[in-house]
Amino acid sequence: MNKQTNQGDWKIIKGKIKQAWGKLTDDQIESAKGDMQKLEGEIQKAYGLKQEEAKKKYEEFKKTLS
């Protein structure tokens, strides 16, 4: 996803993030707003995952956005 896509479709993406990652708070999602690396870190913290595991799960999620 590029920066323009993130800005234009943020509300849609945010809804999908909430569905997939229910433990994330609105504040955590908003703080990442378009910064997918930061979102990956928030997923890692919220779910207690190792960095590699969080990256893998995030990449799987990202494929569902296409």
C-alpha positions in Angstrom: 0.0 0.0 0.0 1.3 3.4 -0.8 0.9 6.6 1.2 -1.9 8.0 -1.1 -3.9 4.7 -0.8 -3.5 4.8 3.0 -4.8 8.4 3.2 -7.7 7.9 0.8 -8.9 4.6 2.1 -8.0 4.9 5.8 -11.6 4.5 7.1 -12.0 1.3 5.1 -8.6 0.0 6.2 -9.3 1.0 9.8 -12.4 -1.1 9.8 -10.6 -4.1 8.5 -7.9 -3.7 11.0 -10.5 -3.6 13.8 -12.0 -6.8 12.5 -8.7 -8.6 12.2 -7.0 -7.3 15.3 -9.7 -6.7 17.8 -7.3 -6.2 20.7 -6.0 -3.0 19.2 -7.5 0.1 20.6 -8.8 3.0 18.4 -5.9 5.1 19.8 -3.3 2.4 18.7 -4.8 2.3 15.2 -5.0 6.0 14.9 -1.5 6.5 16.0 -0.3 4.2 13.2 -2.5 6.0 10.6 -0.8 5.1 7.4 2.5 4.0 9.0 2.2 0.2 8.5 5.5 -0.5 10.3 4.1 1.2 13.4 0.9 -0.8 13.0 2.9 -4.0 12.9 4.6 -2.9 16.2 1.2 -2.3 17.8 0.0 -5.7 16.7 3.2 -7.2 18.2 2.6 -5.5 21.6 -1.1 -6.1 21.8 -0.8 -9.8 21.0 2.5 -10.5 22.7 4.1 -11.8 19.5 7.7 -12.0 18.6 8.7 -9.6 15.9 9.0 -12.2 13.2 5.6 -13.7 14.1 4.0 -10.3 14.1 5.5 -9.5 10.7 4.3 -12.7 9.2 0.7 -12.2 10.5 0.7 -8.6 9.3 1.9 -9.7 5.8 -1.0 -12.3 5.7 -3.4 -9.5 6.7 -2.0 -7.1 4.1 -2.8 -9.6 1.4 -6.5 -9.5 2.4 -6.6 -5.7 1.6 -6.0 -6.2 -2.1 
